[in-house]
Amino acid sequence: MEREEVFEYVDQKYQTKPEYLWRKYPKYSVLRHQDNRKWYGLVMDVKPENLGVDEKGTEDVMDIKLKPEQIDVLQDEAGILPAYHMNKTHWVSIRLNKVSDTEIHKLIDASYLETKK
């Protein structure tokens, strides 16, 4: 899945527009609730080696917030890694080019619900 497809999905389902908060990181975009302003996603371009993956270049990942018990199960799946730049107890990184669109949609939805409180 491409980052633009993530943005289309969250716009259609949750009326969320990506927010670009950091001049130093122009491709880092935050997805947050409109009412409580809590983040439910962070889309970034990172070097795979920063994720503990032995590959070159950069790739798009998305950090999402889930319940710790969900994270324990998911981290055994391909394309799901401990969160880059976030609390690893509550967040995971999804390699957007390694996980199916359907699974990414489910994970975004779960993160949205988890952060709605």
Backbone as XML, in Angstrom:
<?xml version="1.0"?>
<chain id="A" units="angstrom">
  <residue number="1" name="MET">
    <atom name="N" x="0.855" y="-1.178" z="0.000"/>
    <atom name="CA" x="0.000" y="0.000" z="0.000"/>
    <atom name="C" x="0.896" y="1.236" z="0.000"/>
  </residue>
  <residue number="2" name="GLU">
    <atom name="N" x="0.511" y="2.207" z="-0.761"/>
    <atom name="CA" x="1.233" y="3.478" z="-0.815"/>
    <atom name="C" x="0.671" y="4.424" z="0.241"/>
  </residue>
  <residue number="3" name="ARG">
    <atom name="N" x="1.491" y="5.365" z="0.688"/>
    <atom name="CA" x="1.039" y="6.323" z="1.704"/>
    <atom name="C" x="-0.192" y="7.088" z="1.240"/>
  </residue>
  <residue number="4" name="GLU">
    <atom name="N" x="-0.276" y="7.421" z="-0.047"/>
    <atom name="CA" x="-1.440" y="8.148" z="-0.560"/>
    <atom name="C" x="-2.721" y="7.337" z="-0.394"/>
  </residue>
  <residue number="5" name="GLU">
    <atom name="N" x="-2.604" y="6.011" z="-0.516"/>
    <atom name="CA" x="-3.767" y="5.148" z="-0.307"/>
    <atom name="C" x="-4.193" y="5.141" z="1.163"/>
  </residue>
  <residue number="6" name="VAL">
    <atom name="N" x="-3.228" y="5.205" z="2.065"/>
    <atom name="CA" x="-3.551" y="5.332" z="3.492"/>
    <atom name="C" x="-4.326" y="6.622" z="3.708"/>
  </residue>
  <residue number="7" name="PHE">
    <atom name="N" x="-3.829" y="7.714" z="3.129"/>
    <atom name="CA" x="-4.466" y="9.014" z="3.318"/>
    <atom name="C" x="-5.875" y="9.039" z="2.730"/>
  </residue>
  <residue number="8" name="GLU">
    <atom name="N" x="-6.066" y="8.393" z="1.585"/>
    <atom name="CA" x="-7.405" y="8.306" z="0.988"/>
    <atom name="C" x="-8.350" y="7.524" z="1.905"/>
  </residue>
  <residue number="9" name="TYR">
    <atom name="N" x="-7.857" y="6.411" z="2.448"/>
    <atom name="CA" x="-8.681" y="5.576" z="3.325"/>
    <atom name="C" x="-9.130" y="6.349" z="4.561"/>
  </residue>
  <residue number="10" name="VAL">
    <atom name="N" x="-8.192" y="7.002" z="5.256"/>
    <atom name="CA" x="-8.565" y="7.698" z="6.495"/>
    <atom name="C" x="-9.400" y="8.938" z="6.217"/>
  </residue>
  <residue number="11" name="ASP">
    <atom name="N" x="-9.223" y="9.533" z="5.052"/>
    <atom name="CA" x="-10.058" y="10.684" z="4.693"/>
    <atom name="C" x="-11.497" y="10.229" z="4.461"/>
  </residue>
  <residue number="12" name="GLN">
    <atom name="N" x="-11.665" y="9.147" z="3.701"/>
    <atom name="CA" x="-13.010" y="8.652" z="3.405"/>
    <atom name="C" x="-13.703" y="8.102" z="4.651"/>
  </residue>
  <residue number="13" name="LYS">
    <atom name="N" x="-12.968" y="7.367" z="5.481"/>
    <atom name="CA" x="-13.596" y="6.704" z="6.623"/>
    <atom name="C" x="-13.717" y="7.610" z="7.849"/>
  </residue>
  <residue number="14" name="TYR">
    <atom name="N" x="-12.711" y="8.440" z="8.091"/>
    <atom name="CA" x="-12.672" y="9.228" z="9.336"/>
    <atom name="C" x="-12.568" y="10.741" z="9.115"/>
  </residue>
  <residue number="15" name="GLN">
    <atom name="N" x="-12.581" y="11.163" z="7.861"/>
    <atom name="CA" x="-12.438" y="12.584" z="7.526"/>
    <atom name="C" x="-11.152" y="13.168" z="8.128"/>
  </residue>
  <residue number="16" name="THR">
    <atom name="N" x="-10.092" y="12.363" z="8.094"/>
    <atom name="CA" x="-8.788" y="12.773" z="8.610"/>
    <atom name="C" x="-7.892" y="13.188" z="7.454"/>
  </residue>
  <residue number="17" name="LYS">
    <atom name="N" x="-7.250" y="14.317" z="7.615"/>
    <atom name="CA" x="-6.232" y="14.784" z="6.669"/>
    <atom name="C" x="-4.875" y="14.662" z="7.360"/>
  </residue>
  <residue number="18" name="PRO">
    <atom name="N" x="-3.839" y="14.249" z="6.633"/>
    <atom name="CA" x="-2.520" y="14.165" z="7.260"/>
    <atom name="C" x="-2.027" y="15.553" z="7.662"/>
  </residue>
  <residue number="19" name="GLU">
    <atom name="N" x="-1.351" y="15.603" z="8.801"/>
    <atom name="CA" x="-0.757" y="16.846" z="9.285"/>
    <atom name="C" x="0.760" y="16.692" z="9.253"/>
  </residue>
  <residue number="20" name="TYR">
    <atom name="N" x="1.416" y="17.665" z="8.674"/>
    <atom name="CA" x="2.870" y="17.656" z="8.566"/>
    <atom name="C" x="3.414" y="18.641" z="9.590"/>
  </residue>
  <residue number="21" name="LEU">
    <atom name="N" x="3.952" y="18.129" z="10.686"/>
    <atom name="CA" x="4.296" y="18.954" z="11.836"/>
    <atom name="C" x="5.766" y="19.359" z="11.911"/>
  </residue>
  <residue number="22" name="TRP">
    <atom name="N" x="6.631" y="18.676" z="11.180"/>
    <atom name="CA" x="8.064" y="18.900" z="11.346"/>
    <atom name="C" x="8.734" y="19.313" z="10.041"/>
  </residue>
  <residue number="23" name="ARG">
    <atom name="N" x="9.309" y="20.474" z="10.055"/>
    <atom name="CA" x="10.034" y="20.967" z="8.877"/>
    <atom name="C" x="11.208" y="20.046" z="8.548"/>
  </residue>
  <residue number="24" name="LYS">
    <atom name="N" x="11.861" y="19.535" z="9.583"/>
    <atom name="CA" x="13.021" y="18.661" z="9.388"/>
    <atom name="C" x="12.639" y="17.328" z="8.733"/>
  </residue>
  <residue number="25" name="TYR">
    <atom name="N" x="11.402" y="16.917" z="8.916"/>
    <atom name="CA" x="10.910" y="15.643" z="8.368"/>
    <atom name="C" x="9.656" y="15.900" z="7.535"/>
  </residue>
  <residue number="26" name="PRO">
    <atom name="N" x="9.812" y="16.410" z="6.330"/>
    <atom name="CA" x="8.647" y="16.822" z="5.533"/>
    <atom name="C" x="7.727" y="15.687" z="5.092"/>
  </residue>
  <residue number="27" name="LYS">
    <atom name="N" x="8.187" y="14.445" z="5.163"/>
    <atom name="CA" x="7.334" y="13.317" z="4.772"/>
    <atom name="C" x="6.693" y="12.618" z="5.968"/>
  </residue>
  <residue number="28" name="TYR">
    <atom name="N" x="6.957" y="13.091" z="7.165"/>
    <atom name="CA" x="6.329" y="12.525" z="8.357"/>
    <atom name="C" x="4.966" y="13.181" z="8.525"/>
  </residue>
  <residue number="29" name="SER">
    <atom name="N" x="3.932" y="12.368" z="8.578"/>
    <atom name="CA" x="2.581" y="12.923" z="8.695"/>
    <atom name="C" x="1.812" y="12.231" z="9.820"/>
  </residue>
  <residue number="30" name="VAL">
    <atom name="N" x="1.143" y="13.044" z="10.596"/>
    <atom name="CA" x="0.361" y="12.581" z="11.736"/>
    <atom name="C" x="-1.098" y="12.444" z="11.324"/>
  </residue>
  <residue number="31" name="LEU">
    <atom name="N" x="-1.725" y="11.371" z="11.778"/>
    <atom name="CA" x="-3.163" y="11.170" z="11.616"/>
    <atom name="C" x="-3.761" y="11.232" z="13.008"/>
  </residue>
  <residue number="32" name="ARG">
    <atom name="N" x="-4.720" y="12.136" z="13.197"/>
    <atom name="CA" x="-5.288" y="12.284" z="14.537"/>
    <atom name="C" x="-6.781" y="12.522" z="14.491"/>
  </residue>
  <residue number="33" name="HIS">
    <atom name="N" x="-7.404" y="12.229" z="15.624"/>
    <atom name="CA" x="-8.834" y="12.474" z="15.787"/>
    <atom name="C" x="-9.090" y="13.973" z="15.741"/>
  </residue>
  <residue number="34" name="GLN">
    <atom name="N" x="-10.197" y="14.339" z="15.131"/>
    <atom name="CA" x="-10.553" y="15.753" z="15.082"/>
    <atom name="C" x="-11.065" y="16.247" z="16.428"/>
  </residue>
  <residue number="35" name="ASP">
    <atom name="N" x="-11.739" y="15.382" z="17.188"/>
    <atom name="CA" x="-12.332" y="15.850" z="18.447"/>
    <atom name="C" x="-11.338" y="15.888" z="19.606"/>
  </residue>
  <residue number="36" name="ASN">
    <atom name="N" x="-10.626" y="14.797" z="19.865"/>
    <atom name="CA" x="-9.729" y="14.772" z="21.023"/>
    <atom name="C" x="-8.263" y="15.044" z="20.666"/>
  </residue>
  <residue number="37" name="ARG">
    <atom name="N" x="-7.966" y="15.156" z="19.369"/>
    <atom name="CA" x="-6.631" y="15.484" z="18.857"/>
    <atom name="C" x="-5.588" y="14.401" z="19.125"/>
  </residue>
  <residue number="38" name="LYS">
    <atom name="N" x="-6.009" y="13.230" z="19.608"/>
    <atom name="CA" x="-5.067" y="12.137" z="19.841"/>
    <atom name="C" x="-4.615" y="11.550" z="18.508"/>
  </residue>
  <residue number="39" name="TRP">
    <atom name="N" x="-3.358" y="11.173" z="18.471"/>
    <atom name="CA" x="-2.803" y="10.516" z="17.293"/>
    <atom name="C" x="-3.301" y="9.072" z="17.225"/>
  </residue>
  <residue number="40" name="TYR">
    <atom name="N" x="-3.642" y="8.632" z="16.021"/>
    <atom name="CA" x="-3.886" y="7.206" z="15.824"/>
    <atom name="C" x="-2.977" y="6.634" z="14.753"/>
  </residue>
  <residue number="41" name="GLY">
    <atom name="N" x="-2.194" y="7.485" z="14.121"/>
    <atom name="CA" x="-1.242" y="7.018" z="13.131"/>
    <atom name="C" x="-0.160" y="8.036" z="12.866"/>
  </residue>
  <residue number="42" name="LEU">
    <atom name="N" x="0.994" y="7.527" z="12.482"/>
    <atom name="CA" x="2.119" y="8.359" z="12.080"/>
    <atom name="C" x="2.753" y="7.682" z="10.877"/>
  </residue>
  <residue number="43" name="VAL">
    <atom name="N" x="2.713" y="8.342" z="9.717"/>
    <atom name="CA" x="3.284" y="7.797" z="8.490"/>
    <atom name="C" x="4.633" y="8.469" z="8.273"/>
  </residue>
  <residue number="44" name="MET">
    <atom name="N" x="5.665" y="7.642" z="8.046"/>
    <atom name="CA" x="7.029" y="8.152" z="7.915"/>
    <atom name="C" x="7.760" y="7.425" z="6.801"/>
  </residue>
  <residue number="45" name="ASP">
    <atom name="N" x="8.779" y="8.074" z="6.277"/>
    <atom name="CA" x="9.724" y="7.384" z="5.410"/>
    <atom name="C" x="10.996" y="7.193" z="6.228"/>
  </residue>
  <residue number="46" name="VAL">
    <atom name="N" x="11.405" y="5.943" z="6.375"/>
    <atom name="CA" x="12.559" y="5.625" z="7.215"/>
    <atom name="C" x="13.490" y="4.667" z="6.482"/>
  </residue>
  <residue number="47" name="LYS">
    <atom name="N" x="14.709" y="4.612" z="6.967"/>
    <atom name="CA" x="15.661" y="3.628" z="6.458"/>
    <atom name="C" x="15.335" y="2.288" z="7.112"/>
  </residue>
  <residue number="48" name="PRO">
    <atom name="N" x="15.256" y="1.229" z="6.324"/>
    <atom name="CA" x="14.938" y="-0.081" z="6.906"/>
    <atom name="C" x="15.876" y="-0.480" z="8.043"/>
  </residue>
  <residue number="49" name="GLU">
    <atom name="N" x="17.144" y="-0.087" z="7.962"/>
    <atom name="CA" x="18.062" y="-0.461" z="9.044"/>
    <atom name="C" x="17.659" y="0.164" z="10.385"/>
  </residue>
  <residue number="50" name="ASN">
    <atom name="N" x="16.917" y="1.297" z="10.342"/>
    <atom name="CA" x="16.407" y="1.882" z="11.587"/>
    <atom name="C" x="15.332" y="1.007" z="12.225"/>
  </residue>
  <residue number="51" name="LEU">
    <atom name="N" x="14.786" y="0.102" z="11.439"/>
    <atom name="CA" x="13.765" y="-0.830" z="11.925"/>
    <atom name="C" x="14.366" y="-2.197" z="12.256"/>
  </residue>
  <residue number="52" name="GLY">
    <atom name="N" x="15.681" y="-2.322" z="12.102"/>
    <atom name="CA" x="16.333" y="-3.599" z="12.336"/>
    <atom name="C" x="16.263" y="-4.527" z="11.144"/>
  </residue>
  <residue number="53" name="VAL">
    <atom name="N" x="16.006" y="-3.961" z="9.955"/>
    <atom name="CA" x="15.881" y="-4.747" z="8.726"/>
    <atom name="C" x="17.113" y="-4.491" z="7.865"/>
  </residue>
  <residue number="54" name="ASP">
    <atom name="N" x="17.707" y="-5.546" z="7.356"/>
    <atom name="CA" x="18.929" y="-5.436" z="6.558"/>
    <atom name="C" x="18.593" y="-5.170" z="5.090"/>
  </residue>
  <residue number="55" name="GLU">
    <atom name="N" x="18.155" y="-3.951" z="4.814"/>
    <atom name="CA" x="17.843" y="-3.516" z="3.454"/>
    <atom name="C" x="18.324" y="-2.085" z="3.287"/>
  </residue>
  <residue number="56" name="LYS">
    <atom name="N" x="18.459" y="-1.652" z="2.054"/>
    <atom name="CA" x="18.937" y="-0.296" z="1.751"/>
    <atom name="C" x="17.779" y="0.590" z="1.313"/>
  </residue>
  <residue number="57" name="GLY">
    <atom name="N" x="18.054" y="1.895" z="1.231"/>
    <atom name="CA" x="17.062" y="2.851" z="0.743"/>
    <atom name="C" x="16.183" y="3.366" z="1.863"/>
  </residue>
  <residue number="58" name="THR">
    <atom name="N" x="14.976" y="3.783" z="1.486"/>
    <atom name="CA" x="13.974" y="4.204" z="2.464"/>
    <atom name="C" x="12.650" y="3.537" z="2.107"/>
  </residue>
  <residue number="59" name="GLU">
    <atom name="N" x="11.782" y="3.457" z="3.074"/>
    <atom name="CA" x="10.453" y="2.908" z="2.816"/>
    <atom name="C" x="9.442" y="3.581" z="3.730"/>
  </residue>
  <residue number="60" name="ASP">
    <atom name="N" x="8.194" y="3.533" z="3.318"/>
    <atom name="CA" x="7.120" y="4.109" z="4.119"/>
    <atom name="C" x="6.656" y="3.104" z="5.162"/>
  </residue>
  <residue number="61" name="VAL">
    <atom name="N" x="6.530" y="3.598" z="6.385"/>
    <atom name="CA" x="5.977" y="2.807" z="7.477"/>
    <atom name="C" x="4.900" y="3.637" z="8.156"/>
  </residue>
  <residue number="62" name="MET">
    <atom name="N" x="4.050" y="2.947" z="8.880"/>
    <atom name="CA" x="3.016" y="3.629" z="9.649"/>
    <atom name="C" x="3.021" y="3.080" z="11.060"/>
  </residue>
  <residue number="63" name="ASP">
    <atom name="N" x="3.173" y="3.961" z="12.029"/>
    <atom name="CA" x="3.040" y="3.576" z="13.428"/>
    <atom name="C" x="1.576" y="3.705" z="13.823"/>
  </residue>
  <residue number="64" name="ILE">
    <atom name="N" x="1.082" y="2.685" z="14.505"/>
    <atom name="CA" x="-0.297" y="2.699" z="14.999"/>
    <atom name="C" x="-0.309" y="2.251" z="16.454"/>
  </residue>
  <residue number="65" name="LYS">
    <atom name="N" x="-1.310" y="2.709" z="17.185"/>
    <atom name="CA" x="-1.439" y="2.379" z="18.603"/>
    <atom name="C" x="-2.461" y="1.256" z="18.778"/>
  </residue>
  <residue number="66" name="LEU">
    <atom name="N" x="-2.057" y="0.244" z="19.549"/>
    <atom name="CA" x="-2.920" y="-0.905" z="19.815"/>
    <atom name="C" x="-2.798" y="-1.313" z="21.275"/>
  </residue>
  <residue number="67" name="LYS">
    <atom name="N" x="-3.647" y="-2.228" z="21.688"/>
    <atom name="CA" x="-3.541" y="-2.801" z="23.027"/>
    <atom name="C" x="-2.286" y="-3.669" z="23.082"/>
  </residue>
  <residue number="68" name="PRO">
    <atom name="N" x="-1.593" y="-3.687" z="24.222"/>
    <atom name="CA" x="-0.363" y="-4.487" z="24.320"/>
    <atom name="C" x="-0.544" y="-5.952" z="23.932"/>
  </residue>
  <residue number="69" name="GLU">
    <atom name="N" x="-1.683" y="-6.543" z="24.276"/>
    <atom name="CA" x="-1.883" y="-7.957" z="23.924"/>
    <atom name="C" x="-2.016" y="-8.148" z="22.409"/>
  </residue>
  <residue number="70" name="GLN">
    <atom name="N" x="-2.542" y="-7.164" z="21.704"/>
    <atom name="CA" x="-2.601" y="-7.232" z="20.243"/>
    <atom name="C" x="-1.196" y="-7.136" z="19.658"/>
  </residue>
  <residue number="71" name="ILE">
    <atom name="N" x="-0.392" y="-6.273" z="20.241"/>
    <atom name="CA" x="0.973" y="-6.075" z="19.756"/>
    <atom name="C" x="1.782" y="-7.356" z="19.903"/>
  </residue>
  <residue number="72" name="ASP">
    <atom name="N" x="1.633" y="-8.039" z="21.030"/>
    <atom name="CA" x="2.363" y="-9.290" z="21.251"/>
    <atom name="C" x="2.090" y="-10.291" z="20.138"/>
  </residue>
  <residue number="73" name="VAL">
    <atom name="N" x="0.851" y="-10.404" z="19.717"/>
    <atom name="CA" x="0.468" y="-11.345" z="18.664"/>
    <atom name="C" x="0.970" y="-10.868" z="17.299"/>
  </residue>
  <residue number="74" name="LEU">
    <atom name="N" x="0.807" y="-9.589" z="17.018"/>
    <atom name="CA" x="1.132" y="-9.054" z="15.694"/>
    <atom name="C" x="2.616" y="-9.065" z="15.370"/>
  </residue>
  <residue number="75" name="GLN">
    <atom name="N" x="3.462" y="-8.935" z="16.372"/>
    <atom name="CA" x="4.886" y="-8.817" z="16.085"/>
    <atom name="C" x="5.494" y="-10.089" z="15.525"/>
  </residue>
  <residue number="76" name="ASP">
    <atom name="N" x="4.749" y="-11.167" z="15.519"/>
    <atom name="CA" x="5.210" y="-12.396" z="14.882"/>
    <atom name="C" x="4.889" y="-12.410" z="13.389"/>
  </residue>
  <residue number="77" name="GLU">
    <atom name="N" x="4.111" y="-11.448" z="12.926"/>
    <atom name="CA" x="3.704" y="-11.407" z="11.523"/>
    <atom name="C" x="4.701" y="-10.613" z="10.682"/>
  </residue>
  <residue number="78" name="ALA">
    <atom name="N" x="4.870" y="-11.047" z="9.444"/>
    <atom name="CA" x="5.761" y="-10.345" z="8.520"/>
    <atom name="C" x="5.249" y="-8.930" z="8.281"/>
  </residue>
  <residue number="79" name="GLY">
    <atom name="N" x="6.156" y="-7.982" z="8.292"/>
    <atom name="CA" x="5.793" y="-6.600" z="8.006"/>
    <atom name="C" x="5.356" y="-5.797" z="9.214"/>
  </residue>
  <residue number="80" name="ILE">
    <atom name="N" x="5.273" y="-6.429" z="10.384"/>
    <atom name="CA" x="4.908" y="-5.739" z="11.624"/>
    <atom name="C" x="6.130" y="-5.778" z="12.540"/>
  </residue>
  <residue number="81" name="LEU">
    <atom name="N" x="6.564" y="-4.603" z="12.982"/>
    <atom name="CA" x="7.783" y="-4.496" z="13.781"/>
    <atom name="C" x="7.546" y="-3.641" z="15.021"/>
  </residue>
  <residue number="82" name="PRO">
    <atom name="N" x="8.450" y="-3.745" z="16.011"/>
    <atom name="CA" x="8.357" y="-2.809" z="17.133"/>
    <atom name="C" x="8.366" y="-1.376" z="16.604"/>
  </residue>
  <residue number="83" name="ALA">
    <atom name="N" x="7.628" y="-0.526" z="17.241"/>
    <atom name="CA" x="7.431" y="0.841" z="16.745"/>
    <atom name="C" x="8.743" y="1.599" z="16.613"/>
  </residue>
  <residue number="84" name="TYR">
    <atom name="N" x="8.843" y="2.322" z="15.515"/>
    <atom name="CA" x="9.953" y="3.237" z="15.317"/>
    <atom name="C" x="9.547" y="4.568" z="15.922"/>
  </residue>
  <residue number="85" name="HIS">
    <atom name="N" x="10.324" y="5.029" z="16.879"/>
    <atom name="CA" x="10.165" y="6.379" z="17.435"/>
    <atom name="C" x="8.963" y="6.529" z="18.362"/>
  </residue>
  <residue number="86" name="MET">
    <atom name="N" x="8.350" y="5.432" z="18.801"/>
    <atom name="CA" x="7.195" y="5.515" z="19.696"/>
    <atom name="C" x="7.348" y="4.451" z="20.786"/>
  </residue>
  <residue number="87" name="ASN">
    <atom name="N" x="6.499" y="4.518" z="21.795"/>
    <atom name="CA" x="6.485" y="3.556" z="22.886"/>
    <atom name="C" x="6.158" y="2.167" z="22.336"/>
  </residue>
  <residue number="88" name="LYS">
    <atom name="N" x="7.090" y="1.253" z="22.462"/>
    <atom name="CA" x="6.942" y="-0.075" z="21.863"/>
    <atom name="C" x="5.923" y="-0.962" z="22.586"/>
  </residue>
  <residue number="89" name="THR">
    <atom name="N" x="5.497" y="-0.558" z="23.774"/>
    <atom name="CA" x="4.456" y="-1.306" z="24.479"/>
    <atom name="C" x="3.094" y="-1.075" z="23.844"/>
  </residue>
  <residue number="90" name="HIS">
    <atom name="N" x="2.879" y="0.118" z="23.302"/>
    <atom name="CA" x="1.561" y="0.502" z="22.803"/>
    <atom name="C" x="1.507" y="0.766" z="21.296"/>
  </residue>
  <residue number="91" name="TRP">
    <atom name="N" x="2.648" y="0.787" z="20.632"/>
    <atom name="CA" x="2.693" y="1.126" z="19.210"/>
    <atom name="C" x="3.493" y="0.083" z="18.438"/>
  </residue>
  <residue number="92" name="VAL">
    <atom name="N" x="3.108" y="-0.144" z="17.180"/>
    <atom name="CA" x="3.878" y="-0.975" z="16.252"/>
    <atom name="C" x="4.077" y="-0.204" z="14.956"/>
  </residue>
  <residue number="93" name="SER">
    <atom name="N" x="5.095" y="-0.614" z="14.210"/>
    <atom name="CA" x="5.318" y="-0.072" z="12.872"/>
    <atom name="C" x="4.851" y="-1.089" z="11.847"/>
  </residue>
  <residue number="94" name="ILE">
    <atom name="N" x="4.106" y="-0.611" z="10.873"/>
    <atom name="CA" x="3.654" y="-1.437" z="9.755"/>
    <atom name="C" x="4.481" y="-1.050" z="8.540"/>
  </residue>
  <residue number="95" name="ARG">
    <atom name="N" x="5.143" y="-2.011" z="7.931"/>
    <atom name="CA" x="5.844" y="-1.756" z="6.667"/>
    <atom name="C" x="4.771" y="-1.786" z="5.578"/>
  </residue>
  <residue number="96" name="LEU">
    <atom name="N" x="4.444" y="-0.624" z="5.050"/>
    <atom name="CA" x="3.294" y="-0.508" z="4.147"/>
    <atom name="C" x="3.420" y="-1.368" z="2.896"/>
  </residue>
  <residue number="97" name="ASN">
    <atom name="N" x="4.647" y="-1.651" z="2.470"/>
    <atom name="CA" x="4.826" y="-2.464" z="1.264"/>
    <atom name="C" x="4.916" y="-3.960" z="1.563"/>
  </residue>
  <residue number="98" name="LYS">
    <atom name="N" x="4.746" y="-4.344" z="2.831"/>
    <atom name="CA" x="4.879" y="-5.759" z="3.209"/>
    <atom name="C" x="3.616" y="-6.356" z="3.823"/>
  </residue>
  <residue number="99" name="VAL">
    <atom name="N" x="2.590" y="-5.536" z="4.033"/>
    <atom name="CA" x="1.354" y="-5.992" z="4.674"/>
    <atom name="C" x="0.196" y="-5.726" z="3.714"/>
  </residue>
  <residue number="100" name="SER">
    <atom name="N" x="-0.773" y="-6.626" z="3.672"/>
    <atom name="CA" x="-1.895" y="-6.478" z="2.736"/>
    <atom name="C" x="-2.730" y="-5.243" z="3.061"/>
  </residue>
  <residue number="101" name="ASP">
    <atom name="N" x="-3.361" y="-4.702" z="2.043"/>
    <atom name="CA" x="-4.231" y="-3.536" z="2.225"/>
    <atom name="C" x="-5.336" y="-3.829" z="3.234"/>
  </residue>
  <residue number="102" name="THR">
    <atom name="N" x="-5.923" y="-5.006" z="3.145"/>
    <atom name="CA" x="-7.004" y="-5.383" z="4.059"/>
    <atom name="C" x="-6.522" y="-5.375" z="5.501"/>
  </residue>
  <residue number="103" name="GLU">
    <atom name="N" x="-5.352" y="-5.935" z="5.740"/>
    <atom name="CA" x="-4.802" y="-5.970" z="7.098"/>
    <atom name="C" x="-4.461" y="-4.562" z="7.584"/>
  </residue>
  <residue number="104" name="ILE">
    <atom name="N" x="-3.914" y="-3.739" z="6.712"/>
    <atom name="CA" x="-3.601" y="-2.353" z="7.088"/>
    <atom name="C" x="-4.878" y="-1.616" z="7.470"/>
  </residue>
  <residue number="105" name="HIS">
    <atom name="N" x="-5.935" y="-1.792" z="6.700"/>
    <atom name="CA" x="-7.218" y="-1.151" z="7.031"/>
    <atom name="C" x="-7.707" y="-1.594" z="8.410"/>
  </residue>
  <residue number="106" name="LYS">
    <atom name="N" x="-7.629" y="-2.894" z="8.695"/>
    <atom name="CA" x="-8.058" y="-3.410" z="10.001"/>
    <atom name="C" x="-7.238" y="-2.795" z="11.130"/>
  </residue>
  <residue number="107" name="LEU">
    <atom name="N" x="-5.937" y="-2.674" z="10.916"/>
    <atom name="CA" x="-5.059" y="-2.127" z="11.952"/>
    <atom name="C" x="-5.300" y="-0.634" z="12.159"/>
  </residue>
  <residue number="108" name="ILE">
    <atom name="N" x="-5.530" y="0.092" z="11.078"/>
    <atom name="CA" x="-5.866" y="1.518" z="11.209"/>
    <atom name="C" x="-7.159" y="1.665" z="12.005"/>
  </residue>
  <residue number="109" name="ASP">
    <atom name="N" x="-8.151" y="0.858" z="11.666"/>
    <atom name="CA" x="-9.437" y="0.922" z="12.375"/>
    <atom name="C" x="-9.263" y="0.613" z="13.863"/>
  </residue>
  <residue number="110" name="ALA">
    <atom name="N" x="-8.452" y="-0.393" z="14.177"/>
    <atom name="CA" x="-8.213" y="-0.745" z="15.579"/>
    <atom name="C" x="-7.506" y="0.390" z="16.312"/>
  </residue>
  <residue number="111" name="SER">
    <atom name="N" x="-6.553" y="1.026" z="15.658"/>
    <atom name="CA" x="-5.844" y="2.149" z="16.271"/>
    <atom name="C" x="-6.778" y="3.332" z="16.483"/>
  </residue>
  <residue number="112" name="TYR">
    <atom name="N" x="-7.632" y="3.574" z="15.515"/>
    <atom name="CA" x="-8.595" y="4.671" z="15.640"/>
    <atom name="C" x="-9.491" y="4.450" z="16.864"/>
  </residue>
  <residue number="113" name="LEU">
    <atom name="N" x="-9.989" y="3.226" z="17.011"/>
    <atom name="CA" x="-10.852" y="2.910" z="18.155"/>
    <atom name="C" x="-10.086" y="2.978" z="19.476"/>
  </residue>
  <residue number="114" name="GLU">
    <atom name="N" x="-8.862" y="2.493" z="19.470"/>
    <atom name="CA" x="-8.049" y="2.489" z="20.695"/>
    <atom name="C" x="-7.759" y="3.908" z="21.189"/>
  </residue>
  <residue number="115" name="THR">
    <atom name="N" x="-7.652" y="4.846" z="20.289"/>
    <atom name="CA" x="-7.295" y="6.226" z="20.659"/>
    <atom name="C" x="-8.507" y="7.141" z="20.756"/>
  </residue>
  <residue number="116" name="LYS">
    <atom name="N" x="-9.677" y="6.591" z="20.577"/>
    <atom name="CA" x="-10.901" y="7.398" z="20.611"/>
    <atom name="C" x="-11.272" y="7.827" z="22.030"/>
  </residue>
  <residue number="117" name="LYS">
    <atom name="N" x="-10.792" y="7.124" z="23.005"/>
    <atom name="CA" x="-11.141" y="7.351" z="24.419"/>
    <atom name="C" x="-10.654" y="8.697" z="24.914"/>
  </residue>
</chain>
